[in-house]
């Protein structure tokens, strides 16, 4: 479905049918996904400029254009990146695509079990946990039900890194489209992961224990963007897909 929203070809008829049903309720999803990618690039560039040259991208998905390691290398050629995903197909393709990138590894892991990721010998060998690390949780927590304790997941990751590290997070919110929550959640019940509709007030606590950098918790296109034109489907005053970057104290 994600691939279909982006106009890709790595999707099946069932994906396309489900995606079209979702678009009836939330037509701006493709725009939000593209904006999320732009936020990733701006956040990684910002973090590299702050001197953070280690990145742990959890729920990374398939490599595409302007990946974390590529953006980081523009500022810090020595930057090291770990991509984590739990999809076997993603892991196979990512390892094949990134096998010639010495500063990058791909690790199997599930964000719902952060301790397993943190204990992974390959992750520990590639990243120095005695130095600042940027943890990226982009467009993933809205697929984590409350029963899996998303706030606890964030806390575990935050407590595993040293002060001066950062956490970048983005999350769909439903403040302005509450009537779409139930039908969209029903559609995603047949997908590989559920969708969880949360309000912005339920996303804010994920940043507990972090010092939010300016401009704080905002819509994707409002985070340090120099874009002069905003898509008319995205009204600045309405929360739709929040993001933020927080420093570990």
Residue pairs with C-beta under 8 A, 6 or more apart in sequence:
1 11
1 15
1 18
1 19
1 22
1 191
2 33
2 61
3 9
3 10
3 11
3 15
3 62
4 11
4 15
4 16
4 19
5 19
5 23
5 29
5 30
5 33
6 30
6 33
6 34
7 30
10 62
11 19
18 187
18 188
18 190
18 191
21 183
21 187
22 29
22 184
22 187
22 188
23 29
23 30
25 177
25 180
25 183
25 184
26 177
26 180
26 184
27 233
28 231
28 233
28 234
28 240
31 231
31 233
31 234
32 172
32 220
32 234
32 240
32 241
33 139
35 220
35 221
35 234
35 241
36 138
36 139
36 170
36 220
36 241
36 243
37 64
37 66
38 220
38 221
38 225
39 138
39 170
39 220
39 223
39 243
40 66
40 68
40 71
40 136
40 138
40 168
41 66
41 71
42 223
42 224
42 225
43 136
43 168
43 223
43 243
43 245
44 55
44 68
44 71
44 72
44 134
44 136
44 168
45 71
45 72
45 74
45 75
46 213
46 224
46 245
47 55
47 72
47 134
47 166
47 168
47 245
48 71
48 72
48 74
48 75
48 76
48 79
49 75
50 166
51 132
52 132
52 133
52 134
52 164
52 165
52 166
53 72
53 76
53 78
53 79
53 80
54 79
54 80
54 81
54 127
54 128
54 131
54 132
54 133
54 134
55 68
55 69
55 72
55 79
55 80
55 81
55 82
55 133
55 134
55 136
56 81
56 82
56 84
56 117
56 123
56 127
56 133
56 134
56 135
56 136
56 157
57 68
57 81
57 82
57 83
57 84
57 136
57 138
58 84
58 109
58 111
58 114
58 117
58 135
58 136
58 137
58 140
58 157
59 84
59 85
59 86
59 111
59 137
59 138
59 139
59 140
60 68
60 83
60 84
60 85
60 90
60 94
60 106
60 136
61 85
61 87
61 90
62 90
62 93
62 94
63 83
63 93
63 94
63 97
63 98
68 81
68 83
68 136
69 79
69 81
69 98
69 101
69 103
69 104
72 79
72 81
73 79
73 103
78 103
79 103
80 103
80 104
80 126
80 127
81 103
81 104
81 105
82 104
82 105
82 106
82 107
82 122
82 123
82 126
82 127
83 94
83 98
83 104
83 105
83 106
83 107
84 106
84 107
84 108
84 109
84 111
84 117
84 123
85 91
85 94
85 106
85 108
85 109
86 108
86 109
86 110
86 111
87 192
88 108
91 106
91 108
94 106
95 106
98 104
98 105
98 106
105 122
105 123
105 126
107 117
107 120
107 122
107 123
109 116
109 117
109 120
109 123
110 116
110 117
111 117
111 137
111 140
111 141
111 144
111 153
112 144
112 148
112 153
114 153
114 156
114 157
114 160
115 156
117 123
118 124
118 156
118 157
118 160
127 133
129 160
129 161
129 162
130 162
131 162
132 161
132 162
132 163
132 164
132 165
132 166
132 248
133 161
133 162
133 165
134 165
134 166
134 167
134 168
135 157
135 158
135 161
135 165
135 166
135 167
135 168
136 167
136 168
137 154
137 157
137 167
137 168
137 169
137 170
138 168
138 169
138 170
138 243
139 170
139 171
139 172
141 150
141 153
141 154
141 169
141 171
141 203
141 206
142 171
142 172
142 195
142 196
142 197
142 198
143 193
143 194
143 195
143 196
144 150
144 153
144 196
145 194
145 196
146 196
150 206
151 205
151 206
151 208
154 167
154 169
154 206
155 208
155 209
157 167
158 167
158 209
158 210
158 248
161 248
162 248
163 248
163 249
164 247
164 248
165 247
165 248
166 213
166 245
166 246
166 247
166 248
167 207
167 210
167 245
167 246
167 248
168 243
168 244
168 245
169 206
169 207
169 243
169 244
169 245
169 246
170 220
170 241
170 242
170 243
171 198
171 203
171 206
171 241
171 242
171 243
172 195
172 197
172 198
172 240
172 241
173 198
173 199
173 200
173 202
173 203
173 239
173 240
173 241
173 242
174 180
174 181
174 197
174 198
174 199
175 199
175 200
175 238
175 239
175 240
176 238
176 239
176 240
177 240
178 197
180 197
181 197
184 195
184 197
185 194
185 195
185 196
185 197
187 195
188 194
188 195
200 217
200 239
200 242
203 217
203 242
204 217
207 217
207 244
207 246
209 248
209 249
210 246
210 247
210 248
210 249
211 246
211 247
211 249
212 244
212 245
212 246
213 244
213 245
213 246
213 247
215 222
215 223
215 224
216 244
217 242
217 243
217 244
218 242
218 243
218 244
219 234
219 236
219 238
219 239
219 240
219 241
219 242
219 243
220 241
220 242
220 243
221 227
221 230
221 231
221 234
221 236
222 236
223 243
223 244
223 245
230 236
234 240
